[in-house]
Amino acid sequence: MVLAIFLAFVIFVVALSFYLGRRTKTSSGYYAAGGQIHWGVNGIAFAGDYLSAASFLGICGMIATVGYDGFLYSIGYLAGWIVALFVVAEAMKRLGKYTFTDALDSKFNSRGIKLAAAISTLMVSICYLIPQMVGAGVLVEPLLGISQHWGVIIVGAVVITIVATAGMASTTYVQFLKGGLLIIFSLALVIAVCWRGFTTQPTPKGHTRYEYQSLAALEVDGKITIADSARKLIREYVDAASQTRFVSLAENGRQSWWKVEQGETGITLHETQSVVVTANGSKLINGAPASEGNKLRPVGNVELLRGQKVANTGSVSPIEMLAALSDKNTIVRRWKDVKLTDADGAKVTVYYSALTKGNQLMRPGIKFKVQGTPLEKLDFVSLMLALFLGTAALPHILIRYYTVPNAASARKSTIVAIAAIGFFYILTLFMGLGAMMNGVLNPADSNMAAPLLAHSFGTFLFAFISAIAFATVLGTVSGLIVAASGAVAHDLMDRYMKVSMDDRQKVRAGKVSAFVIGALAILLGILFKGINVTFLVGLAFAVAASANLPAMLMLLFWKHTTAKGITASVLVGTFTALVLIALSPELFKLYGLNPDAAPIPLNNPGIFSIPLSFITLVTVSLITRKKRLL
């Protein structure tokens, strides 16, 4: 049934694209759906475009692992729409025609602006495409029983078909359909979570929690030995980030990993879960070869509920759920991981639990160290700045303003989008917490929190949630590819390079560009496997806020802005953000390098790259304006 529902949804989306494709003959129809989309449809399509894999998969997964701090992404994403409503919406409709470049260049007709804006559109779109494709692979892997890279390829093929057939028309209606269904079924999932309530005992529907085994241990001369056990110590590790100690033990050829806990009466070793990739490429799960019957077990649960070891809430309202989880005597078992390398060169990932009080879980501080060092606080401010300013500068969001007839419709569609998106983000809090409490998390991939939570209620809800999540990826990726193909065909080829093309040739150029960009997205989705998609999208917002927003704001509100100032600002913002990201600690982890060796200590570059873009625009504009007056 799961596969049937999934395939039916995909076939419907592709059929809709072919139907609309027969009606798309002009460049206006391909890039902007003819400017005839109703503002109500466009508002929900806005939500469908914006509520990407990061919103549905990534934020739910982050809330399920770090609690309230994950919800701060939702707040940042939503707050950015205030800028879009009051600053960008009507201006974009008045100034532009097809792309973000049209609006930025409306007063100048500058080849420099055309080139710079097209480059920034491509860079932001590619940065945003990466997490969408990663989320697609993660989703399709358990749904269809195929490997992650095949999931990415399938999504890429379907999206290229959508964009290459009907362009913005098919993209709009796919996003409208996806946005509406996503909100409806997410609400159904939250109602199911509240109806079930939560318990400190194993969850229903056959989902058993991962229970610890413990061993008493002795420490003699710095060596840990196991009393009355044949196990032999292989190696001891210390996770520098958390100062948590781990030991590797072997018995009868099977290697296991244990977390060391120092107590008043001695040492206790708590069993963890582990994935070991040996030097020859084989994989061991919890010390044994990976197989269909040997997988990582689902995790996450409430250890104590208001101080009680055995407790069951029964059905609860959303307010009652938050109150119970926020209690200082409630303890939740979250999951963390540490990556190690053993003596034989094998790559080891150990998953272990961290007991967290409810009042700590439901306030900032687990991921974003609001009580931490000045550098950690600065990193958090940098992230929030990028999220707040990045929304109104995303190319695939901006081009949607060209699909409505007039500026008033642009404003109305933005209001509808804010209402729909805000309601959905409230739902993400309860879906993420539901996954944390119900023992359904895959410790190796937080992105699957919402679909696996749905699976705990049966295959029907899982099938629909998974199909909608897949459509979430389709809608966002198709919007991104339309924006990127417009940058190549319309901005670069038609307006910058002045390639002579009639209307049909412009559409063909856009379709060819969609194929090339889609292929690149597939490759990047495979390479970035395993990274939380919300974190990756946060980086795309930083690039957008640095590259595009300063130029847009100054164009609208500072009369001394010049074409060269805009060009310099866009280029400086784009490449400064990309360089700072490439040299950040999180990317060093991706490279397999020590994050402490990263030359840039911040993971989020916005606090530096956004002001630098503004300063560049003002400085260059003043210089070039003076030269012009002379």
SULTA-V298924 format. One record per residue. RES is the residue in three letters. SS is DSSP state (~ for helix, > for strand, _ for the rest). PHI is phi in whole degrees, -180 to 180 (* if undefined). Layout:
res = (RES & RES)
ss = (SS & SS)
phi = (PHI & PHI)
This chain:
res = (MET & VAL & LEU & ALA & ILE & PHE & LEU & ALA & PHE & VAL & ILE & PHE & VAL & VAL & ALA & LEU & SER & PHE & TYR & LEU & GLY & ARG & ARG & THR & LYS & THR & SER & SER & GLY & TYR & TYR & ALA & ALA & GLY & GLY & GLN & ILE & HIS & TRP & GLY & VAL & ASN & GLY & ILE & ALA & PHE & ALA & GLY & ASP & TYR & LEU & SER & ALA & ALA & SER & PHE & LEU & GLY & ILE & CYS & GLY & MET & ILE & ALA & THR & VAL & GLY & TYR & ASP & GLY & PHE & LEU & TYR & SER & ILE & GLY & TYR & LEU & ALA & GLY & TRP & ILE & VAL & ALA & LEU & PHE & VAL & VAL & ALA & GLU & ALA & MET & LYS & ARG & LEU & GLY & LYS & TYR & THR & PHE & THR & ASP & ALA & LEU & ASP & SER & LYS & PHE & ASN & SER & ARG & GLY & ILE & LYS & LEU & ALA & ALA & ALA & ILE & SER & THR & LEU & MET & VAL & SER & ILE & CYS & TYR & LEU & ILE & PRO & GLN & MET & VAL & GLY & ALA & GLY & VAL & LEU & VAL & GLU & PRO & LEU & LEU & GLY & ILE & SER & GLN & HIS & TRP & GLY & VAL & ILE & ILE & VAL & GLY & ALA & VAL & VAL & ILE & THR & ILE & VAL & ALA & THR & ALA & GLY & MET & ALA & SER & THR & THR & TYR & VAL & GLN & PHE & LEU & LYS & GLY & GLY & LEU & LEU & ILE & ILE & PHE & SER & LEU & ALA & LEU & VAL & ILE & ALA & VAL & CYS & TRP & ARG & GLY & PHE & THR & THR & GLN & PRO & THR & PRO & LYS & GLY & HIS & THR & ARG & TYR & GLU & TYR & GLN & SER & LEU & ALA & ALA & LEU & GLU & VAL & ASP & GLY & LYS & ILE & THR & ILE & ALA & ASP & SER & ALA & ARG & LYS & LEU & ILE & ARG & GLU & TYR & VAL & ASP & ALA & ALA & SER & GLN & THR & ARG & PHE & VAL & SER & LEU & ALA & GLU & ASN & GLY & ARG & GLN & SER & TRP & TRP & LYS & VAL & GLU & GLN & GLY & GLU & THR & GLY & ILE & THR & LEU & HIS & GLU & THR & GLN & SER & VAL & VAL & VAL & THR & ALA & ASN & GLY & SER & LYS & LEU & ILE & ASN & GLY & ALA & PRO & ALA & SER & GLU & GLY & ASN & LYS & LEU & ARG & PRO & VAL & GLY & ASN & VAL & GLU & LEU & LEU & ARG & GLY & GLN & LYS & VAL & ALA & ASN & THR & GLY & SER & VAL & SER & PRO & ILE & GLU & MET & LEU & ALA & ALA & LEU & SER & ASP & LYS & ASN & THR & ILE & VAL & ARG & ARG & TRP & LYS & ASP & VAL & LYS & LEU & THR & ASP & ALA & ASP & GLY & ALA & LYS & VAL & THR & VAL & TYR & TYR & SER & ALA & LEU & THR & LYS & GLY & ASN & GLN & LEU & MET & ARG & PRO & GLY & ILE & LYS & PHE & LYS & VAL & GLN & GLY & THR & PRO & LEU & GLU & LYS & LEU & ASP & PHE & VAL & SER & LEU & MET & LEU & ALA & LEU & PHE & LEU & GLY & THR & ALA & ALA & LEU & PRO & HIS & ILE & LEU & ILE & ARG & TYR & TYR & THR & VAL & PRO & ASN & ALA & ALA & SER & ALA & ARG & LYS & SER & THR & ILE & VAL & ALA & ILE & ALA & ALA & ILE & GLY & PHE & PHE & TYR & ILE & LEU & THR & LEU & PHE & MET & GLY & LEU & GLY & ALA & MET & MET & ASN & GLY & VAL & LEU & ASN & PRO & ALA & ASP & SER & ASN & MET & ALA & ALA & PRO & LEU & LEU & ALA & HIS & SER & PHE & GLY & THR & PHE & LEU & PHE & ALA & PHE & ILE & SER & ALA & ILE & ALA & PHE & ALA & THR & VAL & LEU & GLY & THR & VAL & SER & GLY & LEU & ILE & VAL & ALA & ALA & SER & GLY & ALA & VAL & ALA & HIS & ASP & LEU & MET & ASP & ARG & TYR & MET & LYS & VAL & SER & MET & ASP & ASP & ARG & GLN & LYS & VAL & ARG & ALA & GLY & LYS & VAL & SER & ALA & PHE & VAL & ILE & GLY & ALA & LEU & ALA & ILE & LEU & LEU & GLY & ILE & LEU & PHE & LYS & GLY & ILE & ASN & VAL & THR & PHE & LEU & VAL & GLY & LEU & ALA & PHE & ALA & VAL & ALA & ALA & SER & ALA & ASN & LEU & PRO & ALA & MET & LEU & MET & LEU & LEU & PHE & TRP & LYS & HIS & THR & THR & ALA & LYS & GLY & ILE & THR & ALA & SER & VAL & LEU & VAL & GLY & THR & PHE & THR & ALA & LEU & VAL & LEU & ILE & ALA & LEU & SER & PRO & GLU & LEU & PHE & LYS & LEU & TYR & GLY & LEU & ASN & PRO & ASP & ALA & ALA & PRO & ILE & PRO & LEU & ASN & ASN & PRO & GLY & ILE & PHE & SER & ILE & PRO & LEU & SER & PHE & ILE & THR & LEU & VAL & THR & VAL & SER & LEU & ILE & THR & ARG & LYS & LYS & ARG & LEU & LEU)
ss = (_ & ~ & ~ & ~ & ~ & ~ & ~ & ~ & ~ & ~ & ~ & ~ & ~ & ~ & ~ & ~ & ~ & ~ & ~ & ~ & ~ & _ & _ & _ & _ & _ & ~ & ~ & ~ & ~ & ~ & ~ & ~ & ~ & ~ & _ & _ & _ & ~ & ~ & ~ & ~ & ~ & ~ & ~ & ~ & ~ & ~ & ~ & ~ & _ & _ & ~ & ~ & ~ & ~ & ~ & ~ & ~ & ~ & ~ & ~ & ~ & ~ & ~ & ~ & _ & ~ & ~ & ~ & ~ & ~ & ~ & ~ & ~ & ~ & ~ & ~ & ~ & ~ & ~ & ~ & ~ & ~ & ~ & ~ & ~ & ~ & ~ & ~ & ~ & ~ & ~ & ~ & ~ & _ & _ & _ & _ & ~ & ~ & ~ & ~ & ~ & _ & _ & _ & _ & _ & _ & ~ & ~ & ~ & ~ & ~ & ~ & ~ & ~ & ~ & ~ & ~ & ~ & ~ & ~ & ~ & ~ & ~ & ~ & ~ & ~ & ~ & ~ & ~ & ~ & ~ & ~ & ~ & ~ & ~ & ~ & ~ & ~ & ~ & ~ & _ & _ & _ & ~ & ~ & ~ & ~ & ~ & ~ & ~ & ~ & ~ & ~ & ~ & ~ & ~ & ~ & ~ & ~ & ~ & ~ & ~ & _ & ~ & ~ & ~ & ~ & ~ & ~ & ~ & ~ & ~ & ~ & ~ & ~ & ~ & ~ & ~ & ~ & ~ & ~ & ~ & ~ & ~ & ~ & ~ & ~ & ~ & ~ & ~ & ~ & ~ & _ & _ & > & _ & _ & _ & _ & _ & _ & _ & _ & _ & _ & _ & _ & _ & _ & > & > & > & > & > & > & > & _ & _ & > & > & > & > & _ & _ & _ & _ & _ & > & > & > & > & > & > & > & > & _ & _ & _ & _ & > & > & > & > & > & > & > & > & _ & _ & > & > & > & > & > & > & > & > & > & > & _ & _ & > & > & > & > & > & > & _ & > & > & > & > & > & _ & _ & _ & _ & _ & > & > & > & _ & _ & > & > & _ & > & _ & _ & > & _ & _ & _ & _ & > & > & > & > & > & > & > & _ & _ & > & _ & _ & _ & > & _ & _ & _ & _ & _ & ~ & ~ & ~ & ~ & ~ & ~ & ~ & ~ & ~ & _ & _ & _ & _ & > & > & > & > & > & > & > & > & > & > & > & _ & _ & _ & _ & _ & > & > & > & > & > & > & > & > & > & > & > & ~ & ~ & ~ & ~ & _ & _ & _ & _ & _ & _ & _ & _ & _ & _ & _ & _ & ~ & ~ & ~ & ~ & ~ & ~ & ~ & ~ & ~ & ~ & ~ & ~ & ~ & ~ & ~ & ~ & ~ & ~ & ~ & ~ & _ & ~ & ~ & ~ & ~ & ~ & ~ & ~ & ~ & ~ & _ & _ & _ & ~ & ~ & ~ & ~ & ~ & ~ & ~ & ~ & ~ & ~ & ~ & ~ & ~ & ~ & ~ & ~ & ~ & ~ & ~ & ~ & ~ & ~ & ~ & ~ & ~ & ~ & ~ & ~ & ~ & ~ & ~ & > & > & > & > & > & _ & _ & > & ~ & ~ & ~ & ~ & ~ & ~ & ~ & ~ & ~ & ~ & _ & _ & _ & ~ & ~ & ~ & ~ & ~ & ~ & ~ & ~ & ~ & ~ & ~ & ~ & ~ & ~ & ~ & ~ & ~ & ~ & ~ & ~ & ~ & ~ & ~ & ~ & ~ & ~ & ~ & ~ & ~ & ~ & ~ & ~ & ~ & ~ & ~ & ~ & ~ & ~ & _ & _ & _ & _ & _ & _ & ~ & ~ & ~ & ~ & ~ & ~ & ~ & ~ & ~ & ~ & ~ & ~ & ~ & ~ & ~ & ~ & ~ & ~ & ~ & ~ & ~ & ~ & ~ & ~ & ~ & _ & _ & _ & _ & _ & ~ & ~ & ~ & ~ & ~ & ~ & ~ & ~ & ~ & ~ & ~ & ~ & ~ & ~ & ~ & ~ & ~ & ~ & ~ & ~ & ~ & ~ & ~ & ~ & ~ & _ & _ & _ & _ & _ & ~ & ~ & ~ & ~ & ~ & ~ & ~ & ~ & ~ & ~ & ~ & ~ & ~ & ~ & ~ & ~ & ~ & ~ & ~ & ~ & _ & > & ~ & ~ & ~ & ~ & ~ & ~ & ~ & _ & _ & _ & ~ & ~ & ~ & _ & _ & > & _ & _ & _ & _ & _ & ~ & ~ & ~ & ~ & ~ & ~ & ~ & ~ & ~ & ~ & ~ & ~ & ~ & ~ & ~ & ~ & ~ & ~ & ~ & ~ & ~ & ~ & ~ & ~ & _)
phi = (* & -58 & -65 & -64 & -63 & -62 & -66 & -61 & -65 & -64 & -63 & -62 & -64 & -66 & -63 & -61 & -64 & -67 & -62 & -70 & -62 & -66 & -99 & -101 & -117 & -110 & -66 & -63 & -68 & -73 & -89 & -138 & 53 & 72 & 66 & -120 & -78 & -65 & -62 & -67 & -63 & -66 & -64 & -70 & -65 & -54 & -62 & -63 & -72 & -80 & -79 & -90 & -59 & -65 & -71 & -85 & -85 & -71 & -67 & -58 & -66 & -70 & -62 & -68 & -109 & -126 & 73 & -58 & -59 & -65 & -69 & -63 & -62 & -59 & -62 & -64 & -61 & -71 & -59 & -62 & -71 & -64 & -63 & -62 & -70 & -89 & -118 & -97 & -53 & -70 & -63 & -62 & -66 & -71 & -88 & -112 & -133 & -124 & -130 & -59 & -60 & -56 & -67 & -67 & -102 & -62 & -99 & -123 & 54 & -104 & -67 & -63 & -64 & -58 & -68 & -63 & -67 & -66 & -64 & -64 & -60 & -65 & -66 & -65 & -62 & -67 & -60 & -77 & -67 & -56 & -66 & -65 & -72 & -61 & -62 & -63 & -64 & -61 & -73 & -74 & -56 & -78 & -71 & -106 & 72 & -120 & -72 & -59 & -68 & -70 & -61 & -63 & -64 & -61 & -60 & -59 & -65 & -67 & -66 & -59 & -62 & -60 & -72 & -73 & -89 & -130 & 63 & -69 & -64 & -67 & -60 & -62 & -76 & -64 & -69 & -63 & -63 & -65 & -61 & -64 & -67 & -61 & -67 & -63 & -77 & -67 & -62 & -61 & -67 & -66 & -61 & -63 & -63 & -69 & -65 & -72 & 73 & -149 & -146 & -87 & -97 & -53 & -73 & -73 & 62 & 79 & -86 & -97 & -76 & -79 & -100 & -71 & -105 & -131 & -129 & -71 & -141 & -121 & -118 & -124 & 52 & 79 & -106 & -96 & -122 & -102 & -65 & 53 & -140 & -86 & -64 & -120 & -69 & -94 & -165 & -118 & -128 & -130 & -79 & -62 & -67 & -114 & 59 & -86 & -99 & -132 & -128 & -107 & -122 & -131 & -149 & 55 & 81 & -105 & -94 & -128 & -122 & -135 & -92 & -93 & -123 & -92 & -118 & -68 & -99 & 137 & -107 & -121 & -102 & -103 & -67 & -115 & -113 & -148 & -126 & -119 & -106 & -75 & -61 & -89 & 96 & -74 & -118 & -116 & -110 & 52 & 86 & -129 & -56 & -65 & -157 & -60 & -93 & -127 & -126 & -64 & -86 & -64 & -134 & 103 & -168 & -90 & -80 & -131 & -115 & 52 & 87 & -100 & -76 & -117 & -154 & -143 & -77 & 69 & -65 & -134 & -82 & -57 & -66 & -65 & -62 & -64 & -65 & -66 & -73 & -83 & -65 & -68 & -97 & -90 & -125 & -113 & -93 & -90 & -126 & -128 & -142 & -139 & -106 & -131 & -130 & -87 & -64 & -94 & 86 & -74 & -90 & -116 & -117 & -109 & -106 & -138 & -95 & -132 & -79 & -129 & -69 & -60 & -71 & -83 & -64 & -99 & -143 & -63 & 141 & -75 & -96 & -97 & -80 & -67 & -103 & -89 & -74 & -56 & -66 & -66 & -65 & -64 & -63 & -67 & -60 & -62 & -63 & -62 & -63 & -66 & -68 & -68 & -94 & -77 & -56 & -74 & -123 & -79 & -59 & -73 & -82 & -63 & -68 & -68 & -68 & -86 & -88 & -104 & -71 & -152 & -66 & -63 & -65 & -62 & -67 & -63 & -66 & -67 & -64 & -61 & -62 & -61 & -63 & -67 & -68 & -61 & -64 & -63 & -65 & -64 & -65 & -61 & -61 & -77 & -68 & -64 & -66 & -62 & -66 & -62 & -87 & -105 & 63 & -116 & -70 & -84 & -62 & -90 & -155 & -69 & -64 & -94 & -58 & -66 & -61 & -70 & -63 & -61 & -63 & -69 & -100 & 121 & -72 & -64 & -65 & -61 & -63 & -71 & -62 & -68 & -63 & -70 & -61 & -63 & -66 & -58 & -66 & -59 & -62 & -69 & -64 & -64 & -62 & -65 & -71 & -61 & -63 & -69 & -68 & -64 & -63 & -75 & -77 & -85 & -77 & -80 & -73 & -78 & -94 & -84 & -84 & 57 & -70 & -73 & -140 & -83 & -61 & -67 & -67 & -63 & -64 & -63 & -63 & -64 & -69 & -63 & -62 & -62 & -63 & -65 & -66 & -61 & -64 & -64 & -62 & -62 & -61 & -67 & -62 & -74 & -69 & -96 & -55 & 94 & -86 & -59 & -69 & -65 & -60 & -65 & -67 & -56 & -69 & -63 & -63 & -62 & -65 & -63 & -65 & -79 & -85 & -105 & -66 & -56 & -64 & -65 & -64 & -69 & -62 & -79 & -122 & -129 & -71 & -90 & -63 & -116 & -63 & -67 & -64 & -64 & -58 & -64 & -62 & -63 & -67 & -64 & -61 & -62 & -77 & -64 & -62 & -65 & -67 & -62 & -66 & -62 & -103 & -86 & -59 & -64 & -72 & -62 & -61 & -64 & -74 & 83 & -104 & -70 & -62 & -67 & -89 & -64 & -69 & -107 & -76 & -98 & -86 & -117 & -86 & -56 & -62 & -103 & -73 & -69 & -59 & -62 & -65 & -62 & -61 & -61 & -63 & -63 & -63 & -67 & -63 & -65 & -65 & -71 & -66 & -63 & -62 & -68 & -68 & -70)
